[in-house]
Amino acid sequence: MKYNSLGNTDINVSSICLGTMMFGSEQDESEAFAQMDYAYEQGVNFLDGAEMYPIPTSPLYQGRNEEIIGSWLKTRNLREQMVVATKVTGPGEMVSYIRPEMALDRRNIREAVTNSLQRLQTDYIDLYQIHWPDRATNFFGQLNYQHQPEKDGTPILETLEVMDELVKEGLIRHVGLSNETAWGTMSFSQLAEQHDLPKCVSVQNPFSLLNRTVEVGLTEVLQRESVSLLPYSPLGFGVLSGKYLGDARPDNGRITRNPVFARYLTEQGQLATQAYVDLAHKHDIDPAVMALAWVNSRSYVASNIIGASSLAQLETNISSASVILNDEILSEIDAIHVRYPNPCP
């Protein structure tokens, strides 16, 4: 397993991060424990969760994924060996049950971190991330930005000041962003420098062969500001494995169970997926491994967040950490991208 620096910190994270979005819903505790055990045995030292998980979000089991992570860390006595990341939820109707008047202000963040620490059974969180912005902007597949300054929500400076308090109190070590734009990332960075506040060390955004939109503007910011990208959905909810081609809907497929994530099944997305799958087969590589290895190869990626519905899938996904794609394959991947640019943003 390869390890990379998380932003400009002294934390080294494995090139593969185990995402826990389905712990507590699709995966029960025993299945989640088995996945974390296997990942740890393979050298994975990075776990990513969120207070609103598992997905689909529901008041019936919200926060359960953090409880499972916390139970595993305590049972296995591995807290000091693992880098634990979680997220404070942004505002929105779908999560209004978590707290009244959701926002990224002092009251909400303080309550969120207190509850996450309790569920995780730990005194500190290594990476505390803002799940999505407290303003109207593009995220979760939205395009064509519409300027609505009246919906800016909590000022970024106020959010950073609360994070600064948490760092100084030892409750969190570092701050990260998620579903953030180039403007938002740069604004956090500039305000942190101007006011001597914690600099955000990572951005967790969707990034895959089907969605390379971060390359348009965000990756320049990341590299100039020494901020790491933590890609999520690197397989487009499993689409890049090829299992949904030909309108197939396998019983164990995540999109089969959760059709709301069908944004990766656009017409152009299916054409692009077929091309990538054909390329992988041409070079005798598992399509999922090729797609993940491509993400792993990007210099600005510190850790690739993978999820799996089974141990077999997890084994395949983690195996991508040891795969190096040659120049021929990388060139052919770029050629497909030119034909089908960002079909599933």
N, C-alpha and C positions, 0 to 999 in steps of 0.2 A: 504494500500500500504506500502510495506517495502522500506526503504531507506538505501543506502550503501555509504561508502566513495569512492570517485573517486580517486583511487591510494592513494598516501600519502598526498592528499590535504585536505582542510577543506570544500570541496564541497560535499554535500550529494545529490545523484541522486536516483530517483525512480528505483525500480528493473526492471521496464519496461520503455524502451525509445521508443518514436514514431519516426520511420523512415519515411522520406519524399521523398524517391526516385522517387515516381510517381506523386508528386504534380506538377501540371503544364502540365502534359501529360495525363495520365489516369484519374487523379482527377483534376477537375477544382477548382477554388478558393473557391466556395461555398461548395463543397464536402470536400475540405481540411480543411476549417474552421470548418465544422461539426465534422470532426475527431479530430482536436485539441481541440475543445470545450469539446467533450466527454472525451478525454484522460485526460484533465486537471481536469474535474469533478471527475474522478476516482483517482486522486492523482498523475498522471504522471507530472513530472516537467522537463523532459529532451527531447529535440528535436534534431534530427541529420539530417544534410543536407550536401550539397557539391556544390561547384561552377559549376561542370559539370552536375549536375542533372537538370531536370528529365531524366530518362532512358526510351527508348533508347536515348542516347545523340545526340543532333542535334543543329546546329547553329540557328535553328528556335526558340527554346525556352530554350536554355542553360541559367542557372541562375534563371529560373522562380521559382524554388522551394524556393530559398532564398527570392525572392520577396514576395511570398505568406506567408512565415513564418514572414517576417518583417511586412507585412501589418496586420497580425493577432496579433502580439505582440503589435503593436501600437494601433490598434482598440480596443483591449481588455485591454490595459494598464497593461500588464503582464510581461514586460521585466525583472523586478527585481525578479519576482517569478520563472522564467524559467532558466534552464541551457541550453544554446544554443551551439551546436557543429556544425562545418562545416569543409570542407576539401579543401586543395589546390591540384589541379590536377597534377599528375605525367606526364612524357613524354609519347608520343605514337601517332601513326598515327590517331587513331580514334578521338583524341581530338586536333589535330593540328590547328584547326580553332580558338581555344580559345585565343592563343597568339602565335606569331612567336617564333620558337626555344624554345619549352617547355622544362623546366628543373626545378629543385628544388634549383635554385640559388637566389641571392638577388633580381635581377630585376623581375623575375617571381613571387616570393613569395610576394614582396611588391605590385606589381600590383594586384595580386589575392586578398590579404587581403583588399586592398582599395576598390575594387569592391564589395567584399562580405559584407563589413561593410555598404556600400551604399545601397545594395539590402536589407539587413536585417534591415535597419533603426536603427542602434545601434552604440554606441561609442566603444564597445568592444565585443569580442567573448570569451566565457568561455573556450571552448576547440577547439583549432585549430589543425587539423590533417593532416598528409601527406597521401594522398589518396593511393598511392602505391610507391614503391622505385624507385629511380633514378639510377637503376643498373639492370643488367640482373640477375634475380633470379626467384624463384618459387612463383607465385601468380596467382589468377584467375583460379585455377584448374590445373596449370602446375605441373608436377612431374619430377623426375630424373634430378636433378640440373646439369647443364652444366656450368663449370667454364669459365667465359669470362671477365677477369679483364679489358680488353680493352673497355668494355661497362659499366664501373663503374659510369659514369656520374658525377654529382656534388658531391664533397666530403661531407660526413656526417657532418664533422666539420663545413664546410661553411654553410650548411643548419641550423645547430644548432645556429650558430652565428647570423644569420638573425632572427631566432625565439627569441633569447635573446634580440635583439633590439626591437622587437615588444612587448615583455613582459615589458621591461623597459619603453616603451612609453605608456603602458596601453592599447594597441590595442587588445591584447589577454591576457588571464589569464594563461592558461596552454597549453602544447603541447602534442599531441597524435600521434600515428602511426596507419597505417591501411594496411592490406595485407602484413604484415611484418613477417619475419622469426625470429627464435631464435637468430641467429647470428646478424641480423640487430638490433633487440631490445637490445641485450647486448652491441653492439657497440655504440648505441645512449646513453645508460646508462653510460658506461665507459667514453666516451668522455665528457659527461656532468659533471661527477665528476672530471675528470682531469682538465677541463678548466673552472670550475665554471659557467656552462651554465644550462639552464632549463632542468630538467630531464623529460623525457616523462612519463606521468602518466597513459597512457592507450594504448591498442592495439585493433583495431577493425578488427577482422578476421572472416571468415566463421566458424561456429561451430554449429553442430546439431547432431542428432542421426545418420545421414548419413555421417557425416564428423567430426570425432573426432581427426583429425591429429594434432591439437594444443597440444594434450596431450602427444605427442611423445617427444617433447623437449621444446616447448615454455612455457608451464604452469609452469615448474620448474623455468625458468627465471622470469616469472611474479611474482611468489610468493616470490622468493628470493630478487627481486628488488622492491617489493611493487608496482607493476604495475597492473592495472585492465584490465581484458578482457571485451570487449564490443562486444558480438557475433552478427554477422549479418547473414541473411538467416537461422534463427533457425528452420524454417520449410522447408528448401530446396525449396524455391519458391512455397510453398504450397503443395509440394509433400507429406509430412508427414501427411497431413490431410486425405490422401487416395483418393482424388478426381480424381487422374490420373490413378488409378489402372485399369487394364484390358484395357489399351490403350485408356481410356476415355479422351476426350478433351472438358471439359465444356466451354461454350461460354465465361464465365466470368473469365476463368483461365488465370493467368499471363503468363504461358508458352504457352498456346494456342495462345495468342496474340503476344508473343515474343519467338519463338522457339529457339532463340539463347541461352536461358537459360536451354536447355534440358539436361545439364550435370547431373542433378539430376534424370534423367530417364534412367539410365543405366540398363542393365539386372539384375545385382546384387543389384542395388539400388531398383529396383521394388520388388525383393524378400525380401530384408530387410524391405522395407516399408510395405509389406503385413504382415510380422511377427510383426512389431510394431503396426500396426492397429489392428491385431487380439488380441494382448496383451491388448491394450486399451479397446477393446470391452469386453474382458474377465473380466476386472475389472470395467466395466461400466463407463469408462471415455472417453470423447471426444478425439480422437487421436491427434488432434492439441494441445489440452490442456495438454495432457500427454507429448508430445514432448517438449513443451515450459516449462512446470514445471520441466522437467529433466534439461534443460539448466539453469533455475533459481536456481536450487539446488546446482550448482557448487560453491564452496567457493571463487574461484578467479574471478567469474563473478560479476561485479558491476551493470550492467544494460543490459538487453536483448533487442536488437533492433528489434522491430516488425514492419511489414507493413501490410496494409489491403486494399483490393479492395472495401470494403463496411463497413458501420457502424456495420452490423451484425457480420462480421468477426472481426472487431476491438473489439467488446464486448467480443467475445469468447477468443480472444488472451489475452486481458487484464485480463480476469478472471483467467488466469493461475497463476497470482501473488499470489493468495490466496490458491493455491492447493499444498499440501505437499504429495509427493509420499512416500509410506511406503517401508520398507526394502525389502519386497517380490517383489514388482514391480521393484525396483532398481536392484535387483539381476537378475530378468528375463530380464531386459533391457541389462545388461552386458552379459548375456548368448547369446542374439541375436547378440550383437556386436562381440562376439567371432566367431560366425558362419559367419557373414557378416562384416568383419572389414573395415571401411572407404570405402564403395562402391562408394561414390561420392565426392572425394576430390576437 
